Amino acid sequence: MRARSFEWRGAFETSEELREWAAAAAPLVDVAPIEAEIRGGGDEAVLRLTGLYDAPGAVLEGLRVDPADAEAALAVVEPELRAAMEAAAANIRRVAEAQVGSERTVELPAGQKVKLREVPVGAAGVYAPGGRAAYPSSLLMCAIPAQVAGVGRIAVASPPGPDGRVHPLVLAAAALCGVEEVYAMGGAQAIFALAYGTETIVPVDVVAGPGNAWVREAKRAVYGQVGIDSLAGPSELMLVAGHDTDPQWAALDLCAQAEHGPESPLAAVAVEERVLEAIAEASEAAAASRPSVSEAPLALVQVPDAEAAIALANAYAPEHLELLATDAALLADRVTTAGCVFVGRHGATAFGDYLAGSNHVLPTGGAGRYAGPLGPGVFRRRISSVEIDGAAAELAPHVDALARAEGFPVHGESAMIRSSR
């Protein structure tokens, strides 16, 4: 783990310095050639690029995975793991269901009514990452909110392994959710295929799910053609420690986040220098004995007081924020930008990654300033229905005045002609 101490220069200034340091490790990628190949080559291009980047040397017979393969994968999952997946799915579903709003009608003074309702998109594409490992949890986190939103068709894309097949645990998660449309494809080509369609794949309306830099840039490229959940970058953790924070617990939280890769920025924030030193020492020792922990950057920031720590968190807008201080519950109410806040000494990010019920697809790179966790809202759109009826006489003169002021006199005429009938 690459630790570095940062001097306190104010919330905004220190936040910017942390972001610049973290961004230095992020790769720059160009997905335009892949986009052109998929739009021009369809299935053949997707298969060729998937074989090139995801499963070199494998014989790829087709993109679509037989639903029977997913059911078979679920049937052989070890009972302990299946119970964990089922518990996670139930918690994710319950939290997602709490986010779906009901239809409302607003009656306004002049007599007109505006009905507000939400409807699901027609089809959603879910990207379930692969590569270093299988991530069935990501499939659950994306597919279940889409189902709760009422989406009728969900298409999953996941990179095949060396054998040319999607990982059995990803297939098991799909079967557990009841998702039957699964494609063995990964990377940027998968995002373009979902967005534009191919001979085999009918295009979707929204693409969601985490991925690497290639996936992120492909989602950026297709935004507008389809909706997306976010432009997720490397996973992040900021940890605010108190004088009584256990350095071993904090170290394991930081090391757990470093399992995501060397580009995942980590930050430990505390008022007391001795606390930061203890966490840094414990983190170095823990990382040294755990092969899965990468050389992620760890920023150590000493702040003047707890108020400054929260100000820094709000300026930085971390994906995950752990408040391990004694007064964590009081501090949590003052956090406004983090993707997900874990409150108290038992609030490890790992719980949110898997089983707490909160979604682990979260805004990164400071996007928490304007975005939140993935939920059913990503897969739904609002529709307003307006009933004017007897309100026309009162509203039309105002419409006419505003329309003429903006240089649209026919708008005014359109309203006024209804004011006397």
N, C-alpha and C positions, 0 to 999 in steps of 0.2 A: 504494500500500500504506500502510495507516494504522498506523505504528509507535508503540509506547508502552513506556517502561521501567517495570519493576516492581521495587520493593525487596524484598529477601529477608526474609520474616517467618516462616520455617519452612515445611516442605514442605506441610502441610495448609492453613495459612492462605494461602500464596501460590497454591496450587492453587485454592482457593475463589475467590480474587480473579480469577484468570484465567478461571474458568468464568463468573462473573458478568459480566465484561466481554464475553466471547464471546456469552453468552445475550442481551445487550441488542440484538443485531442480528437475532435469530431472530424470524420472524413468528408470530403467533398465528392459527390457522385453526379454523373450525368446520365439521366434515364431516357433522354430524347431518342437515341438510336433504338432502344428496346421498344419504346412506344411506336415508332415507325414500323418496326418489324411485326409487331402484333397486329397493328391496324391493317397491314398489307398481307400478312401471312397466315392469320387465323390459327387454327389448331396446330398446323405443322410448325409454325413459329413458336408457339407456346411449348410444344413437346421438345423441340430442338433446344430452346434456351433453358428449359427445366433440366434436360439432360446435361447441358453444358455446365450450369451453375449449381444445381441442387443434387443431382444424382449422376455424377460422371461415370460413364461405363455401364450404367444400368440400361436394361431394355425396357423402354416405356411403351406399353401396348396401347394406352389411351389415357385420356384425362379423367373421365368419370370413374368414380369408385363404386363398385357394386354395393348397394345398401346391405346385402347379406354379409359382406366382409366386415362391416361395422358391427352388426349384431353378433357376429362370431367373435369379434375382438372383445366386446363387452362381456360375453358369456365366460371368458377365461380370465378376466381380471381378478386378481387375488381379493378375497372377501374384505380384508381390512382396507385395501385401497378403494374398492367399490363403495364401501360404507362412507369413506371420506369424500368421494366424489358426489355421492348422493346427498350428504349433509351440506356440502358446499353449494350444490345446485338448489337445494331447498332454501338456504339462506339468501342466495342471490335472487331467487325468484320472489321471495317475500319482500325484500327491500325494493325490488323493481316494481312490484305491484303497488307499493305505497306511493309511487311517483306518477302514476297514471291519473290524470285529472278527469273530472266529469264535465258534461256539457252544461253551459250556463247561458242564461238569457238576461241581458241588461236592458231595462226599460228606462228610456231617457225622458227628460221633462216635456219635450214637445210631443211625445207619443210614439216616436219610432222605437223599434226594437232591434238590438244587435245580438244575434245568437253566436256564441263562441263554442266551437267544438274542435276536437282533434281527430284526425284519421291517420291510419298507418300508411307508410309507403307500400308500394306493391311488392317490391323485392329488395332483399338486403344481401350484400356480400360480406362474409366474415372471413378475415384472414387469421389463421391459427399458425403462429410462427413455428419454425423448425430450425434445423441447423445444429447448434450445439446440443440440443436436447429436445424432447417433446414437451408441449405446453397444453395439456388438456384443460388446465384451469382457464387459459385465455379463451378457449372455445366456449366454455361455460359462461364466462363473463360477458361475451358478446352475443351469443345465440339466445340466451335466456331473456335478456332485456328486449331483444327483437321479437321474441315470441310473446312476451307480456304486452308489447306495444301493439300486437295484432297483425304483424307482418305475415302474409300468406305464404311467401316463398323465401327460404333462406338457403343461400349457396355458400358452402365453405370451401376455402382454398387452403391447402397446407402442403409444404414442400415434401416430396418423397425422399426417403433415405437412400443409402447405397444400393438397396435391393429394388429400388424403383417403386416402392410402396409407401403410402402414408403410414406414419407411426401408429401401431395398434392402440396406444392410449388416446391418441387424438380421435381415431375412429370410434373407440369405446365411448368417449365423451359425446360424440355426435349421436351415437345410438341412444345414449342416456337421455339426451335432449329430444330425441325423435326427429333429428335432422337427417334426411336421406340424400340430399344433393351435395356430394363431396367431390372435389377435384384434386388430383395429385399434381399440384403446380405451386411454385413459390416465387418469392422475390417480386421485382417490378413487373415481370411478365404476368404474374397472377393478378395484380391490381389492374393492369390494362385490359386483361381478358375479361375480368368481371365488369369493368366499366363500359367497354366497347362491344363486348360479345365476340363470339367466334362461331364456327359451324356447329359446335357442340354446346356452347354456353350462351344462354339468353342473358343479355345485359341486365344489371341490377340498377336500383335507384340510389342506394346508399352503400358505401364501402366502409367497414369498421374493423378495427383490430390493430394491435401493435405489430411492429416489425423493425427491421434494421433500416439503415440510411437509404437503401434502395427502395424499400417499401414506402418510407416516408416521402421521398421525392416523387415517386409514382403517384401517390395520393395527392400531392400538391399539383401535379400535372393534370390530373383528371377532375379536380375540383371545378365545378361548373357544369361539367358533363354529368357528374353524379354528385351527391352530397357525401361528405366524409365526417367521421367523428372528430378527428383532430390530426395534427401533424406531430405525432409522438416521436420525441428524440430519446436519447439514452435515459434510463431510469435514474431517479435522483432521491436522495435522502438528506434532510437537514435535521439534526438532533439538538435540542436545547436541553442542556444538563443543569441540574442544580447541585448544591453543595453535598447532598446526600445520594446522588446518583451512583449506582453500582457500576464501576468502570468495566467490569467483565460483561455485564448485560449490554451496556452501550457498545462495547467492542463487537459483540456477536451481532448486534443489529447492523452495525456498519459493515462488517464482513459479509453478512447475508446479502446486503445490497450490492456489495462488490462482486458477488457471484454473477451478476448480470453482465459483467464485462469491464474492461479497462477504461471505457469511455463514460462510466456511470459516476457523476460527481457526487461526492459525499462532503458533508460539513458538520462539524461539532461546534456548538456555540455554548459558552458558559461565562459567568461573571468572574469566577476564580481561576487563575492560571493553573493552580495545582490540579484542578478537575480536568482541564484539557490535557495536561501532561499525563495524568493517570489513564485517560481514555486513549491517548495516542500510543502509550506504552502497551496497554492491554490489546489494542487493535493490531499492533505490529506482531505481538506474540501469537495472537489468535490466527492471524493470516498466515504466519509462517508454518503452522502445523495443519493447514487446511488447503489441500491442492485446488479445490474448486474456487477459491477466492483469488480474484485477479488483482493486478497492480492498479487499482482505481485511485484517482486523486482524492485526498482527504484534506479539506481545509479546516484549520483550527482558528476560531475567531473568539477573542476575548472581548466582551462587551461591558459597558459601564454598569448596567443594571438589567433587571428583567424586562423593563419597558423597552430598552434598546434591543434586546433579543427579539421581542415580538415585532418591533419596527423593522428589523433586518429580515425576519421571516416574511413579513408582508411585502417588503420591497423585492425580495428574491423570488417569492411565489414558488416554493419547492413542490415537486410532485408529491412527496411524502414529508410530513413534518411530525416528528416525535417530540412531545413535551414530557420529559422525564422528571421535571422539577416537582417539589412537594405541592406547590400551588398550581399544578397543571390545569385543573378544572377551571380556575379563575382566568388563567392565561388563555385558554382555548377560546373563550368567548370573544377575545380581541383579535383572533386570527381571521383575516378576510380573504386571503388569496391562495392558500395551499390547496392542492388537489384533494388530499385527505389528511386529517389530523388525528394522531394517535395520542390519547390522553392518559397520563399516569404511567407509573413504573412498569405496569404489565402491558402497556400498549405498544407491542412490537409490530413493525410494519408487516412482518410475516403473516400475522393473523389476517390483515387486510388483503394480502396477496392471494389468500386461499379460502378462508372459511368465515370471516366476520360477516359477510353479506354485502359489504360495501364493494364497489367495483374497483378492480385493479387497473383498468384502462383509464389513465388520468392525464391531465395536462402537464406537459414538461416544458423546459426551456423558458419559464416565466409566463406560459400561457394561462396559468391559474389566475392571472389578473382579469381575464375575460371569459374563461371557460371552466367547466367543471367535469366531474366524472362521467363516464359513459353510462347512459341509462335509456329507458324507453323513449325519452324525448328525442334522441338522435334518430329514431326510426318513425317518428310521427311528425305531422305538419298541422299547423293550425288553419282553420277555415272560419271566416266570418260570414254570416248570413244576415242581410239587412232587410227589415220590413219597414217601409216608410208610411204607407197608407195615409191616415189623416194628418200626419205631421208635415206633409209637403207644403202646405200653405205657410206655415211658420218658418220652415227651414229654407225655402226657395229664395227669398230675398237676400238672405245671408250668403247663400251659394253664389247668387248673381253678383253680389258686391265683391266677393273674394275672387271669383273667376275673371271678372273684368279687370281687377287690379293686376292680375297675373297675365293678362293678354289673351284670355281664352273666353271670349264673349259667348260662343256657342254652348259652352258648359252652362253658362247662366241661363241661356234660352231653354236648354234641355230641362233644367230644374223648374223654371218659371212656368213653362207650359203646363206643368202638372199642379200648379198651385191653386188653380180655380176649378178643378174637376175631381 
